[in-house]
Amino acid sequence: MLDVINIQNAKEMLIYIADKIIGQKPYLTEIDSAIGDGDHGIGMAGGMQKAKDKLNKQETFESVYDVFAIAGKAMLMSMGGASGVIFGSLYLSGAKGMEAKPELTASDLAAMERKSLEAIKERGKAQVGDKTMVDALEPAVIAMEENAEKGLLEMLRAAEAAAAKGLEDTKGYTAKFGRAKSLMERAIGHQDAGATSVYLIFQGMREYVESK
């Protein structure tokens, strides 16, 4: 079990998450087709593939934050549209401007995700209850902050559980953004695709750390 995430761990973890999302492409497409444009799975899988390719090609990294920044930038450049900006920011914004470090503690990872959350909310203007990825991301970040002192695995278990609850809650919301917005009450009962991706990312982090 890992106590800290070093550069190699970060690279392996983000590749593990990329493979997980790529494998869930049909599932994400199906969820998004119910109330969205149906392209979320394609966009996420494409962005994660580009992030994976970039990480595999890069042999040296200046710091552990550099790993996240490179993956986020690859997603941002390849996905296009709102999804690219938002999901690219999930990795990139938290890592940007951070003091170079060879490894991350649980508290460092929580601080990075908080920074990403704030950047995403600033860009997208979404709040909890708007039926977006923020519904899963914000509770996950809060859970990270509340459990960071328990170590990486316990923190990520708490974050995964909070993201799962946030995702489940999206079924009860009407949407404030995207195509689902026009469906109004008809969107109730369906989960948000972006929140689903966030949940899978946190699940992937927990699975990777637990496997080490």
C-alpha positions as CSV (number, residue, x, y, z in Angstrom):
1,M,0.0,0.0,0.0
2,L,1.3,3.4,-0.9
3,D,2.0,6.2,1.6
4,V,3.0,8.7,-1.1
5,I,2.7,9.0,-4.9
6,N,6.0,9.4,-6.6
7,I,6.6,10.3,-10.3
8,Q,6.5,6.6,-11.4
9,N,3.3,5.9,-9.3
10,A,1.6,9.0,-10.8
11,K,2.4,7.9,-14.3
12,E,1.2,4.4,-13.7
13,M,-1.9,5.6,-11.9
14,L,-3.0,8.0,-14.7
15,I,-2.4,5.2,-17.3
16,Y,-4.5,2.8,-15.2
17,I,-7.3,5.4,-15.0
18,A,-7.0,6.0,-18.8
19,D,-7.4,2.3,-19.5
20,K,-10.4,2.1,-17.2
21,I,-12.2,5.0,-18.9
22,I,-11.4,3.7,-22.3
23,G,-12.9,0.4,-21.3
24,Q,-16.0,2.1,-20.0
25,K,-16.6,4.0,-23.3
26,P,-19.8,2.1,-24.3
27,Y,-21.2,2.5,-20.7
28,L,-20.5,6.3,-20.7
29,T,-21.9,6.6,-24.2
30,E,-25.1,4.8,-23.1
31,I,-25.5,7.1,-20.1
32,D,-24.9,10.2,-22.1
33,S,-27.3,9.1,-24.9
34,A,-30.2,9.1,-22.5
35,I,-30.2,12.8,-21.8
36,G,-27.1,14.3,-23.6
37,D,-25.5,14.3,-27.0
38,G,-24.2,10.7,-26.7
39,D,-20.6,11.8,-27.3
40,H,-19.3,11.8,-23.7
41,G,-17.9,8.3,-23.9
42,I,-16.2,8.9,-27.2
43,G,-14.7,12.2,-26.0
44,M,-13.5,10.8,-22.7
45,A,-12.0,7.7,-24.3
46,G,-10.2,9.8,-26.9
47,G,-8.9,12.2,-24.4
48,M,-7.6,9.5,-22.1
49,Q,-6.0,7.7,-25.0
50,K,-4.1,10.9,-25.9
51,A,-3.1,11.3,-22.2
52,K,-1.9,7.7,-22.0
53,D,0.1,8.0,-25.3
54,K,1.8,11.2,-24.1
55,L,2.7,9.7,-20.7
56,N,4.1,6.6,-22.3
57,K,6.3,8.6,-24.6
58,Q,7.6,10.9,-21.9
59,E,10.6,9.4,-20.2
60,T,11.5,12.2,-17.7
61,F,9.3,14.5,-15.6
62,E,10.4,17.6,-13.7
63,S,8.2,16.8,-10.8
64,V,5.2,14.6,-9.8
65,Y,2.9,17.6,-10.7
66,D,4.4,17.5,-14.2
67,V,2.8,14.1,-14.7
68,F,-0.7,15.4,-14.0
69,A,-0.1,18.6,-16.1
70,I,1.1,16.7,-19.1
71,A,-1.9,14.3,-19.0
72,G,-4.3,17.2,-18.5
73,K,-2.8,19.2,-21.3
74,A,-3.1,16.2,-23.7
75,M,-6.8,15.9,-22.8
76,L,-7.4,19.6,-23.2
77,M,-5.8,19.7,-26.6
78,S,-7.4,16.5,-28.0
79,M,-11.0,16.5,-26.7
80,G,-12.2,20.0,-27.7
81,G,-15.3,21.6,-26.4
82,A,-16.5,22.0,-22.8
83,S,-15.6,18.4,-21.8
84,G,-11.9,18.9,-22.9
85,V,-11.6,22.1,-20.9
86,I,-13.3,20.7,-17.8
87,F,-11.7,17.2,-17.7
88,G,-8.3,18.5,-18.8
89,S,-8.6,21.0,-15.9
90,L,-9.2,18.1,-13.5
91,Y,-5.5,17.2,-13.9
92,L,-4.0,20.4,-15.3
93,S,-5.4,23.1,-13.1
94,G,-4.5,21.4,-9.8
95,A,-0.9,20.8,-10.9
96,K,-0.3,24.2,-12.5
97,G,2.0,26.6,-10.6
98,M,2.7,24.1,-7.8
99,E,6.1,24.0,-6.3
100,A,8.0,21.1,-7.9
101,K,8.0,17.9,-5.7
102,P,9.2,14.4,-6.3
103,E,6.2,12.9,-4.5
104,L,2.7,13.7,-3.2
105,T,1.3,12.9,0.2
106,A,-2.4,12.4,0.8
107,S,-2.7,16.1,1.8
108,D,-0.9,17.2,-1.3
109,L,-3.2,15.2,-3.5
110,A,-6.3,16.7,-1.7
111,A,-4.9,20.2,-2.1
112,M,-4.3,19.6,-5.8
113,E,-7.9,18.3,-6.3
114,R,-9.3,21.3,-4.4
115,K,-7.4,23.6,-6.8
116,S,-8.8,21.7,-9.8
117,L,-12.4,21.8,-8.4
118,E,-12.2,25.6,-7.9
119,A,-10.9,26.1,-11.4
120,I,-13.6,23.9,-12.9
121,K,-16.3,25.7,-11.0
122,E,-14.9,29.1,-12.1
123,R,-14.8,28.0,-15.7
124,G,-18.1,26.2,-15.9
125,K,-20.1,28.1,-13.3
126,A,-21.7,24.8,-12.1
127,Q,-22.6,24.2,-8.5
128,V,-23.7,21.0,-6.7
129,G,-27.3,20.3,-7.8
130,D,-26.8,21.4,-11.4
131,K,-26.4,17.8,-12.7
132,T,-22.8,18.0,-13.8
133,M,-19.4,16.5,-12.9
134,V,-19.2,18.9,-10.0
135,D,-21.9,16.8,-8.2
136,A,-19.4,14.0,-7.9
137,L,-16.2,16.0,-7.7
138,E,-17.0,18.5,-4.9
139,P,-18.1,15.8,-2.3
140,A,-15.0,13.7,-3.3
141,V,-12.7,16.7,-2.7
142,I,-14.4,17.4,0.7
143,A,-14.0,13.8,1.6
144,M,-10.3,13.9,0.7
145,E,-9.7,17.0,2.9
146,E,-11.6,15.4,5.8
147,N,-9.7,12.1,5.6
148,A,-6.2,13.1,4.4
149,E,-4.6,12.5,7.8
150,K,-5.7,8.8,7.5
151,G,-3.3,8.2,4.6
152,L,-3.8,7.8,0.8
153,L,-5.9,4.6,0.7
154,E,-8.4,5.6,3.4
155,M,-8.6,9.1,1.9
156,L,-9.3,7.7,-1.6
157,R,-11.8,5.2,-0.3
158,A,-13.7,8.1,1.3
159,A,-13.5,10.1,-1.9
160,E,-14.7,7.2,-4.0
161,A,-17.7,6.7,-1.7
162,A,-18.5,10.4,-1.7
163,A,-18.3,10.6,-5.5
164,A,-20.6,7.5,-5.8
165,K,-23.2,9.3,-3.6
166,G,-22.8,12.5,-5.6
167,L,-23.3,10.5,-8.8
168,E,-26.4,8.8,-7.4
169,D,-27.8,12.2,-6.3
170,T,-27.6,13.5,-10.0
171,K,-30.6,11.2,-10.8
172,G,-32.8,13.5,-8.7
173,Y,-31.7,16.7,-10.4
174,T,-32.9,18.7,-13.4
175,A,-30.0,19.9,-15.5
176,K,-28.7,23.5,-15.7
177,F,-26.3,22.9,-18.6
178,G,-26.0,21.1,-21.9
179,R,-28.6,19.4,-24.0
180,A,-30.2,17.8,-20.8
181,K,-31.1,21.4,-19.7
182,S,-33.9,21.5,-22.4
183,L,-35.4,18.2,-21.1
184,M,-36.2,19.8,-17.7
185,E,-38.1,17.3,-15.5
186,R,-37.5,14.5,-18.1
187,A,-33.9,14.4,-17.1
188,I,-34.9,13.3,-13.6
189,G,-34.1,9.6,-13.1
190,H,-31.0,9.7,-15.3
191,Q,-27.5,10.0,-13.9
192,D,-25.1,12.6,-15.3
193,A,-22.3,11.3,-17.6
194,G,-19.7,13.7,-16.4
195,A,-20.3,12.8,-12.8
196,T,-20.0,9.1,-13.8
197,S,-16.6,9.8,-15.3
198,V,-15.5,11.6,-12.1
199,Y,-16.6,8.6,-10.0
200,L,-14.7,6.2,-12.3
201,I,-11.5,8.4,-12.0
202,F,-11.6,8.3,-8.2
203,Q,-12.4,4.6,-8.2
204,G,-9.4,4.1,-10.5
205,M,-7.1,6.1,-8.1
206,R,-8.3,4.0,-5.1
207,E,-7.9,0.7,-7.1
208,Y,-4.3,1.6,-8.1
209,V,-3.2,2.7,-4.6
210,E,-4.9,-0.4,-3.1
211,S,-3.1,-2.7,-5.5
212,K,0.4,-1.4,-4.6
